[in-house]
Amino acid sequence: MEPISFTCSGTACTDWWIDLRKLLEFARSKGELVDAFYYIGVDVPPDARQQAYLDTVTRIGFSRVTKQLKTIMQADGTPTQKANLGIEIVLDMFNTIDHYDLAMLVSGDEDFERPLQLLRARGKRFIVLSTQGFVARELREVAGMHFIDFQDIREQVKRE
């Protein structure tokens, strides 16, 4: 089985909950899982509920990468929280490139179009997991047949 690096940055906008244990098992079904990263914005300090979730992510087997949430005011005056972890994801993809043959990315963000093109140019394969309607056209186009819609694997990864 080929070595796999698995990157998760959320649940990719499904209307049902994804079970992270099942998601890791899905990744393992594609090869030998050598890395599993989970990227998430956090409050500083995290409240008890958020800390419990973060602890669970680690206990399940993910290497957790966090960044402090920042509050940004929208033009209409409503606040939005963001953490922008894209650069951390890309750096980890390329800093660990010698350890895997297949990268799995859970995201729909168009910012990953170019990094995936560069992975392909370096001889790496990849799979993008997201949900149709929440995946950027650019990312969908670069993934082509290597795109998996969560709706298609719902029964394998849905939390009961």
N, C-alpha and C positions, 0 to 999 in steps of 0.2 A: 504494500500500500504506500502511496506517495505521502510525504510529509505535508501537513496543512497548517496554515496560520489562519486563525479565525478572529475577525474584528467585528464587534457589535457596538453600535452607537444608538441604541434605543430599540423600539419595537416596530419601527417602520410603518406606523400609522395603520394599524388594523383596528377593527371594531370589536375585537376579542383579545384576550390576554395571551401572550406567548409565555410558555413555560421555559425558563432559561435552561433548566436541566435537560429538557427534551430537545431544545435547540442545540445544545452541546452534543447530545447523542446524534442528532441529525448530521452535525459537522463530522463527528467521528465515523459516521457511515460512509463518508467520502474518502477516508484515508486515515493515516496516523496523525493525530492532532498533536502538534508540537507547541503551539501557543494559542491562547484564547484571551483576547483583550476586550475589556468592557470600558467604554468611555462615557462619562456622565458629568454633567454640571451639578455642583452641590452648593447648598447654603453653607456659610461659615459662621458659626459652627453648625453642622447638620442637626436638625431636630431628631428626637428619639426614633420616630418612624422612618425617616430617611436613613439614619445610621443603621437601623435594623436591616433595611433593604441593602445598603452597601455591604454590610457584613455577610448577608446571604449571597450576594454576587461573588464575593471572595470565597466563601465556603463551598459554593458550587464548583469552583475551579477556575474562575476568570482572574486574570491579572487586571486589577482595577486601576484606571487612569482617571483622575478627577481634576476639575478646574472650578474655581469659584464662579458661581452665577453672578452676572452683572445685570442690574436693572437698567433698561433703556426706555426712555419715554418716546412713544409713537407721536406722530404729527397731531393726532387727535387728543393727546394728553393721557392716553392709557399706558400703563407700564407693561413691559414685556421683559422676561428674564431670558438671558442667553449665556452660553459658555464657550461657543466656538472652539471645538476640539479638533477641527479638521487638520490643522498642521501637525498636531500630536499623532493623529492616525497615520498620516502620510510618512512622517519621520519613522514611526515604528514599522511601517510596511517595508521601508527601504533599509533600516538599520538591522532588520532580521532577515533580509532577503536570501541569505545563504542557507537558511535553516528550513525553507519550505519550497515546494514545487507548485502548490495550489493555495491561493489566498481566497478566503471567503469574507465578503464585506456585507454587513447589514446596514444599509443606508440607501437613501434615495436622492442624496445631495449631488447636484451637478458638479460641485467642486472636485469630485473624485474622477471625473472623466479623464483628465490628463494623467494623473497618477496610474490609472489602470492601463492607459495606452503605453506608458513607460514600463509597467510590469510586463506587458505583452512583448514589448521590444527587447526586454531582458530575458525572454524565454519562459516567463512564468505564466501559469494559467490562473484564472480567477472565476469566482461565482459571485454574483451580486444578488442578495436577497432583499426584497422590498415588496411593496404592494402597488399594483397598477393604480394609477391615479395619484400616487404620492411619490413616484419616482420621476426624476427629471428626464426629459426627452433625451438629453445629451448622454446621460448615464445609461439609459435604456439602449441607446444606439451603440455605444461602445461595448456593452455587455452582450448584445445580440442573443445567441442561443445559450449564453452563460448567465442569463437572468432567471431567477426563480421567484415567482410570485407567492407570497405567503399563503394566499388563498388556495394555491395548488397543493400545499403541504400542511394545510390547517390541521388535519387529523393527526399528523405526526408531531406537531409542536404546540398545539393548543393546551392551555392550562385548564384543568378540569375544575 
